[in-house]
Amino acid sequence: MARVLIVACGSYSENSYDCPADWKCMTAAAEKRGPFKDYDEVQVVGFLKCKCPGRALINNIAATKKRTDFEVVHLSNCMVKAVPLCKNHDLENLPKLIEEKVGVKCIAGTHDFA
């Protein structure tokens, strides 16, 4: 079973910019849609929100890892596909940084909803 931590953009999820908080991410995981389709089973064990300017994001993920057992981080669509893109993170390199610093796989994206 894949134990997943979802990381979302706090600004988008709290202000509902084209996303009413977390329902798309959670539904995709429950229905094994989009980036979750290749898992046999999925258990979302946490939902973490990045807060601007995002300096603490990787440390917050690492602190969550110490308290919650998960094997993979999914960066939500509002983190990696929002328009305009986040100006505080290099989104091309963020998954790699998370993998290096936290020691878990990191996937960009959470759903295939429009």
Secondary structure as the mmCIF struct_conf table of DSSP 4:
data_model
#
loop_
_struct_conf.conf_type_id
_struct_conf.id
_struct_conf.beg_label_comp_id
_struct_conf.beg_label_asym_id
_struct_conf.beg_label_seq_id
_struct_conf.end_label_comp_id
_struct_conf.end_label_asym_id
_struct_conf.end_label_seq_id
STRN STRN1 ALA A 2 CYS A 9
HELX_RH_AL_P HELX_RH_AL_P1 GLY A 10 ASN A 15
TURN_TY1_P TURN_TY1_P1 SER A 16 SER A 16
BEND BEND1 TYR A 17 CYS A 19
TURN_TY1_P TURN_TY1_P2 ALA A 21 ASP A 22
HELX_RH_AL_P HELX_RH_AL_P2 TRP A 23 GLU A 31
TURN_TY1_P TURN_TY1_P3 LYS A 32 LYS A 32
HELX_RH_3T_P HELX_RH_3T_P1 GLY A 34 PHE A 36
TURN_TY1_P TURN_TY1_P4 LYS A 37 ASP A 38
BEND BEND2 ASP A 40 GLU A 41
STRN STRN2 VAL A 42 CYS A 50
TURN_TY1_P TURN_TY1_P5 CYS A 52 PRO A 53
TURN_TY1_P TURN_TY1_P6 ARG A 55 ALA A 56
HELX_RH_AL_P HELX_RH_AL_P3 LEU A 57 ARG A 67
BEND BEND3 THR A 68 THR A 68
BEND BEND4 GLU A 71 GLU A 71
STRN STRN3 VAL A 72 LEU A 75
HELX_RH_AL_P HELX_RH_AL_P4 ASN A 77 VAL A 80
TURN_TY1_P TURN_TY1_P7 LYS A 81 LYS A 81
BEND BEND5 VAL A 83 PRO A 84
HELX_LH_PP_P HELX_LH_PP_P1 LEU A 85 CYS A 86
BEND BEND6 LYS A 87 HIS A 89
TURN_TY1_P TURN_TY1_P8 LEU A 91 ASN A 93
HELX_RH_AL_P HELX_RH_AL_P5 LEU A 94 VAL A 102
BEND BEND7 VAL A 104 VAL A 104
STRN STRN4 LYS A 105 ALA A 108
#
